[in-house]
């Protein structure tokens, strides 16, 4: 029986995401690359960086790529071992890289979910959906906590200077927001109760039912690994910014990087390509407040995407035939 056609509402959501992605990329191109002089300056900046003093920081950022995705594989191993004891780091790394490849072009990166789920034994694949969500959410919590602190710096410094009462209120709101972000991670039964109370969301309950079975120590470990991976990602961005000539104090630069990652995480993306644009516009705006030119910031952000997404996605193609579901089919 053929699959049912997609609902009209889902089609409109898909079209809206495509439109937003195209609009963002169009604005990015118009603001940076449309002028021939700017495009030429950008090519010269990249060439000068790769040949000159910036080559060292670029190579250092490249050297951190295996650590970045190795931490993600370690996190998935911890989550998968709860479902399938003995799940190895090698299988986890393969699932992560293949998932990165499949998620490169799939809507909302559902291919990433598929690769990790299919790597497990068939009887645990329903529960694996909740495990993947748990890992994703832990990474989001790290991003929200750090990004909230980064944006708080900009709000207090550039928008609420001279308004102490408003600063206190915004600070309290930021703290409350961080606590709310942690709540579904450590009180997942409340999340399941909310899903059960809202009829359109009840179908997701069975996928996330595994979340309360993780112990507090397991959740601490997953959140800690997520924080380490976030720190590596920030370090890569800062290295690339330095390579391209961005010179600002470490504290404000870190706040701008954290705010950039938060904006990127909160805007739903159609696929990995859609991330190109959201992060770049956010970065150029925040670093612009620090008096930094757009071109070096844009170059660093695009380089970060190439190093951490494009190159590992290509590597994942080599491991795609090793995915468990493909081995099972081949053995039949």
RARAWO-V292313 format. One record per residue. N is the residue number from 1. RES is the residue in one small letter. SS is DSSP state (@ for helix, = for strand, . for the rest). NEAR is the number of other ideal C-beta (glycine too) atoms within 12 Angstrom. Layout:
BEGIN
N & RES & SS & NEAR
N & RES & SS & NEAR
END
This chain:
BEGIN
1 & x & . & 3
2 & x & . & 4
3 & x & . & 5
4 & x & . & 7
5 & x & . & 8
6 & x & . & 13
7 & x & . & 11
8 & x & @ & 10
9 & x & @ & 11
10 & x & @ & 15
11 & x & @ & 14
12 & x & @ & 13
13 & x & @ & 18
14 & x & @ & 21
15 & x & @ & 17
16 & x & @ & 16
17 & x & @ & 24
18 & x & @ & 21
19 & x & @ & 16
20 & x & @ & 22
21 & x & @ & 27
22 & x & @ & 19
23 & x & @ & 18
24 & x & @ & 29
25 & x & @ & 27
26 & x & @ & 17
27 & x & @ & 20
28 & x & @ & 30
29 & x & @ & 21
30 & x & @ & 16
31 & x & @ & 22
32 & x & @ & 31
33 & x & @ & 24
34 & x & . & 14
35 & x & . & 15
36 & x & @ & 11
37 & x & @ & 13
38 & x & @ & 22
39 & x & @ & 19
40 & x & @ & 14
41 & x & @ & 21
42 & x & @ & 29
43 & x & @ & 17
44 & x & @ & 20
45 & x & @ & 30
46 & x & @ & 28
47 & x & @ & 16
48 & x & @ & 21
49 & x & @ & 31
50 & x & @ & 22
51 & x & @ & 14
52 & x & . & 17
53 & x & . & 15
54 & x & @ & 28
55 & x & @ & 21
56 & x & @ & 18
57 & x & @ & 30
58 & x & @ & 31
59 & x & @ & 20
60 & x & @ & 21
61 & x & @ & 36
62 & x & @ & 25
63 & x & @ & 18
64 & x & . & 29
65 & x & @ & 36
66 & x & @ & 23
67 & x & @ & 24
68 & x & @ & 37
69 & x & @ & 36
70 & x & @ & 25
71 & x & @ & 35
72 & x & @ & 39
73 & x & @ & 37
74 & x & @ & 31
75 & x & @ & 41
76 & x & @ & 48
77 & x & @ & 35
78 & x & @ & 33
79 & x & @ & 45
80 & x & @ & 42
81 & x & @ & 25
82 & x & @ & 31
83 & x & @ & 32
84 & x & . & 29
85 & x & . & 13
86 & x & . & 15
87 & x & . & 29
88 & x & . & 19
89 & x & @ & 22
90 & x & @ & 20
91 & x & @ & 29
92 & x & @ & 37
93 & x & @ & 33
94 & x & @ & 35
95 & x & @ & 46
96 & x & @ & 42
97 & x & @ & 41
98 & x & @ & 40
99 & x & @ & 39
100 & x & @ & 40
101 & x & @ & 35
102 & x & @ & 33
103 & x & @ & 34
104 & x & . & 34
105 & x & . & 21
106 & x & . & 23
107 & x & @ & 28
108 & x & @ & 23
109 & x & @ & 29
110 & x & @ & 24
111 & x & @ & 30
112 & x & @ & 39
113 & x & @ & 33
114 & x & @ & 30
115 & x & @ & 40
116 & x & @ & 48
117 & x & @ & 36
118 & x & @ & 31
119 & x & @ & 44
120 & x & . & 38
121 & x & . & 22
122 & x & @ & 16
123 & x & @ & 10
124 & x & @ & 26
125 & x & @ & 27
126 & x & @ & 21
127 & x & @ & 30
128 & x & @ & 37
129 & x & @ & 31
130 & x & @ & 36
131 & x & @ & 43
132 & x & @ & 43
133 & x & @ & 33
134 & x & @ & 42
135 & x & @ & 44
136 & x & @ & 33
137 & x & @ & 32
138 & x & @ & 41
139 & x & @ & 36
140 & x & @ & 29
141 & x & @ & 34
142 & x & @ & 37
143 & x & @ & 35
144 & x & @ & 37
145 & x & @ & 31
146 & x & @ & 34
147 & x & @ & 38
148 & x & @ & 35
149 & x & @ & 29
150 & x & @ & 37
151 & x & @ & 37
152 & x & @ & 31
153 & x & @ & 32
154 & x & @ & 35
155 & x & @ & 25
156 & x & @ & 24
157 & x & @ & 23
158 & x & @ & 21
159 & x & @ & 16
160 & x & . & 21
161 & x & . & 13
162 & x & . & 11
163 & x & . & 15
164 & x & @ & 12
165 & x & @ & 11
166 & x & @ & 16
167 & x & @ & 20
168 & x & @ & 15
169 & x & @ & 17
170 & x & @ & 25
171 & x & @ & 23
172 & x & @ & 15
173 & x & @ & 19
174 & x & @ & 28
175 & x & @ & 18
176 & x & @ & 15
177 & x & @ & 23
178 & x & @ & 25
179 & x & @ & 19
180 & x & @ & 20
181 & x & @ & 29
182 & x & @ & 26
183 & x & @ & 19
184 & x & @ & 29
185 & x & @ & 36
186 & x & @ & 27
187 & x & . & 19
188 & x & @ & 31
189 & x & @ & 20
190 & x & @ & 19
191 & x & @ & 29
192 & x & @ & 26
193 & x & @ & 18
194 & x & @ & 19
195 & x & @ & 25
196 & x & @ & 19
197 & x & @ & 13
198 & x & . & 14
199 & x & @ & 11
200 & x & @ & 12
201 & x & @ & 17
202 & x & @ & 17
203 & x & @ & 14
204 & x & @ & 21
205 & x & @ & 26
206 & x & @ & 17
207 & x & @ & 25
208 & x & @ & 35
209 & x & . & 26
210 & x & . & 29
211 & x & @ & 39
212 & x & @ & 25
213 & x & @ & 20
214 & x & . & 33
215 & x & . & 15
216 & x & @ & 15
217 & x & @ & 13
218 & x & @ & 30
219 & x & @ & 31
220 & x & @ & 18
221 & x & @ & 25
222 & x & @ & 41
223 & x & @ & 33
224 & x & @ & 22
225 & x & @ & 32
226 & x & @ & 36
227 & x & @ & 25
228 & x & @ & 25
229 & x & @ & 35
230 & x & @ & 35
231 & x & @ & 25
232 & x & @ & 31
233 & x & @ & 41
234 & x & @ & 35
235 & x & @ & 28
236 & x & @ & 38
237 & x & @ & 45
238 & x & @ & 38
239 & x & @ & 33
240 & x & @ & 43
241 & x & @ & 43
242 & x & @ & 31
243 & x & @ & 35
244 & x & . & 40
245 & x & . & 25
246 & x & . & 38
247 & x & . & 19
248 & x & . & 25
249 & x & . & 15
250 & x & @ & 18
251 & x & @ & 17
252 & x & @ & 27
253 & x & @ & 35
254 & x & @ & 30
255 & x & @ & 34
256 & x & @ & 44
257 & x & @ & 47
258 & x & @ & 36
259 & x & @ & 39
260 & x & @ & 45
261 & x & @ & 42
262 & x & @ & 37
263 & x & @ & 32
264 & x & @ & 35
265 & x & @ & 30
266 & x & @ & 21
267 & x & . & 22
268 & x & . & 20
269 & x & . & 33
270 & x & . & 31
271 & x & . & 28
272 & x & @ & 34
273 & x & @ & 27
274 & x & @ & 34
275 & x & @ & 37
276 & x & @ & 31
277 & x & @ & 35
278 & x & @ & 34
279 & x & @ & 43
280 & x & @ & 36
281 & x & @ & 32
282 & x & @ & 37
283 & x & @ & 49
284 & x & @ & 34
285 & x & @ & 27
286 & x & @ & 41
287 & x & @ & 40
288 & x & @ & 24
289 & x & @ & 27
290 & x & . & 33
291 & x & . & 17
292 & x & . & 29
293 & x & . & 25
294 & x & @ & 33
295 & x & @ & 35
296 & x & @ & 35
297 & x & @ & 43
298 & x & @ & 40
299 & x & @ & 41
300 & x & @ & 43
301 & x & @ & 44
302 & x & @ & 34
303 & x & @ & 39
304 & x & @ & 42
305 & x & @ & 35
306 & x & @ & 26
307 & x & @ & 35
308 & x & @ & 37
309 & x & @ & 37
310 & x & @ & 24
311 & x & @ & 24
312 & x & @ & 33
313 & x & @ & 35
314 & x & @ & 19
315 & x & @ & 24
316 & x & @ & 32
317 & x & @ & 20
318 & x & @ & 15
319 & x & @ & 31
320 & x & @ & 28
321 & x & @ & 16
322 & x & @ & 24
323 & x & . & 31
324 & x & @ & 32
325 & x & @ & 25
326 & x & @ & 20
327 & x & @ & 18
328 & x & @ & 16
329 & x & @ & 12
330 & x & @ & 11
331 & x & @ & 8
332 & x & . & 7
END
